[in-house]
């Protein structure tokens, strides 16, 4: 994944919940999803990193705050309203790293990242279920990349 970031220019400013002049994308994938959401007529409102979910890190055993990539309120095909919290991540970060013969710093970091992501996503899933929302992780497979 080519990593880049910038400020996304919100076109439908009334739909954005938060500061529409400070919407930061942290990857080309986020930028692509922001554009799709911004221009989709079924999206009622959306925000990026506009709220946090508390979670306990398995790495340092301390509480932290997780800021999900996107929260979106949308109209479903049946006309109902649905709220979703979305996280955009490379597929590799959603899967346990494969065991290796040499334990390098890079490998240790991959394991830590995976463990922290799992803790964040478990907290997000519970947070969303408590509110009748849906939590979804979007990878390059979902984006057709």
Beta strands, then each sheet from edge to edge (+ up, - down):
strand 1: 6-8
strand 2: 23-25
strand 3: 43-47
strand 4: 53-56
strand 5: 63-66
strand 6: 70-75
strand 7: 81-88
strand 8: 134-138
sheet 1: 1+ 2-
sheet 2: 3+ 6- 7+ 8+
sheet 3: 4+ 5-
end
